[in-house]
Amino acid sequence: MKTMIILGAGQFGQACANLINAADTKLLAFGDNNLSLQGTCLGETPILSIENAVNLKPDYALIAVSDQTRSSQLRDQAEKAGFQGIFWLLGQLCRRFDIRLATLRRMADRLIQQGIAGDIAELGVYQGELACQLNALFPDRRLHLFDTFEGFDARDIQEESARGFSRAREGDFADTSLSFVQSRLPFPDQALFHKGFFPDTTAGLENCRFALVSLDADLYAPVLAGLEYFYPRLSPGGMILLHDYNNRRFRGASQAVEDYEKAHGPLPLVPLCDLHGTAVILGR
């Protein structure tokens, strides 16, 4: 059996640990430079300094950060500590494999094969990467895009901060614009842009029905508002792709699901093992 250490014990590192085939590869430890984490455990796996993790002499070291600069720094640190095994770089893997996108394509295949009626929507568009995929997968359907296109709204940040769910700040995800997203879409004539504060931007759309929704608003308040608006309007057999459900950075998303279920009953929800903790919610 081969052995591995994971360098980086954050959201991505923990998600990668869940993907390891324990019958083939044994995870020895996490290595992390955060002194407050060293000496603790994630499950049964210890978190050590980078140097102590390398001293376990693993066959593989997975560098579980996406930023190229940080990835290079961790690689250099491990090599200086004497690591002589094989590096796996999460940043490179992410550019080649995407669990969420692969799942979205299978969802689209299912919806089209079953003839599930309804529009397509995304709440939390940012720079339009997923919106482009939705537009390409459903070129003959209306695509509703809800976003401020200016980053997080101050009202949502205030509630997020008061509840201690994340460190969201004004200016986060503000490097985008409606015109930029529109320019990226393969079928822009099918897109309807709803710019502003959600759920105010749903005015006049009370009777819309949806086959597929990407809910990627990150913060507690808009995720809860998204569930309140979209789920009752899902066509039978429709689906919501919920981002950040199991994300340590944006803990408000899972709380929004919990609070929605307290008010309306359990959701048919399936967690995915992607890096951001996505989940799929099925329409009844």
Secondary structure, 3 states (H helix, E strand, C coil): CEEEEEECCCHHHHHHHHHCCCCCEEEEEEECCCCCCCCCEECCEEEECHHHHHCCCCCEEEECCCCHHHHHHHHHHHHHCCCCCEEEEHHHHHHHCCHHHHHHHHHHHHHHHHCCCCEEEEECCCCCHHHHHHHHHCCCCCEEEEECCCCCCHHHHHHHHHHCCCCCCCCCCCCCCHHHHHHHCCCHHHEEEEECCCCHHHCCCCCCCEEEEEECCCCHHHHHHHHHHHHHHEEEEEEEEECCCCCCCCCHHHHHHHHHHHHHCCCCEEECCCCCCCEEEECC
